[in-house]
Amino acid sequence: MKIYLSHMAATCKGLLIPLIILAQALFQVLQIAYWWIAWANPQTEGQLPKTSPMVLLGVFMALAFGSFCFIFVRFVPVATSGLEAASELFVEMLKSVFRAPMSFFDSTSAGRILNRVSIDQSVVDLDIPFRLGGFAPTTIQLLGIVTVMTKITRQVLLLVISMAIACL
């Protein structure tokens, strides 16, 4: 957890995190709105549609475009913050290697130094930003699912609360 918090602090002092969470929350609202289309379509033969197919198509296109926009707004800060953190780490590692005493280079081969630096840089470049970027969507999606399930069946809230208490 300490690594993720330091990664977030290294990227714009954490200022992009609210934007990421807001974009994902709005995306989740649009995903829940897709269920409106299922409600508007007749499920059995003989039942009349509640809206015209053109209205459904227009709503579906608006929801899809909105979803695309919010995912894009979420992706750009995640990529930007990952780039910032990776650049900051690279500069700090480079300073550390250049400021190392000569005895360090006598006892450590250049291949070992290069291997260690490249592995650490790879983790910061690829793993950490996308794990952080995946945490918010998963959590917000879970909250959206629980909200919809609770709206439909109130007993689910009892189950969710008891599971949350058991996990703590």
Secondary structure, DSSP 8 states (H G I E B T S, - for coil): -HHHHHHHHHTGGGTTHHHHHHHHHHHHHHHHHHHHHHHHS-SSTT---SS-HHHHHHHHHHHHHHHHHHHHHHHHHHHHHHHHHHHHHHHHHHHHHHTS-HHHHHHS-HHHHHHHHHHHHHIIIIIHHHHHHHHHHHHHHHHHHHHHHHHH-THHHHHHHHHHHHH-
